[in-house]
């Protein structure tokens, strides 16, 4: 697909610069967006924040209330509208969304029944697609309402689970690439190992497409000799994350090859300000033009 900036010069000379960064969580997407936002001329659109507020906020709040209703004192106050319970989700704290997604397995270990887990996964998929398709309206909002000349969409790590990078008619990718230059932050194998170690220390719920998740879940249960009701939720999501690294890498690569450009995590780590980021993207565009 043609890029909205077809050369380094076109990017450098553009009065309005628009990016959509994607890749595994932990490789620098939000850090890069935060650096640009701090410069004062960039609007930071967080897809995960949009999911957790506009599309999943009511589900998250209901889940919190469901937990509170198990405490008689809080239940009575909720029924009489004497207290308010809501999430304090932010760009830097997406725990309310992650907690709602949950983990499948033994309820005594904090797990969800598998059917309920899959229901929440489906809700997230629809919310993520909607949030991604909202990008054009936020480009307009950033420019016309807030007068930001530049824009960066900070996508979630699961974007590759809701698109088909080989389909030139993919609605989400066509919408994003029509508004922004799509930039993959690629991590080396050594970085992958570190991400797995980091996740293993603090496992978090994630969204996976059913075609990947269902056989992985059943295969793991069979391998462990467990049922859905006796599975350790954290053990499974650690297992799923390790497999997701290999599953997602070729999807990200195809997104970059067909719809955008690539930078490395090491290059992003070296970015100190908006000038560095602008130069980095120009270099990536130069590499893209040079490839066969």
Protein Blocks (a to p, Z undefined) as FASTA:
>chain_A
ZZfblbfklmmmpmbdcdddeddehilpmmmmmmmmmnopaccddfklmmmmmmmmmmmm
mmmmmmmmmpmklmmmmmnopaccddfddfklcklmmmmnopadjfknopacfklmmmmm
mmmmmmmmmmmmmmmmmmmmmmmmnopabdcddddfklmmmccfklmklmklmmmmmmpc
cddddddfklmmmmmmmmmmmccdddddfklmmmmmmmmmmmnopafklpcfklmmmmmm
mmmmmmmmmmmmmmmmmmmccddfklmmmpmbfklmmmmmmmmmmmmmmpZZ
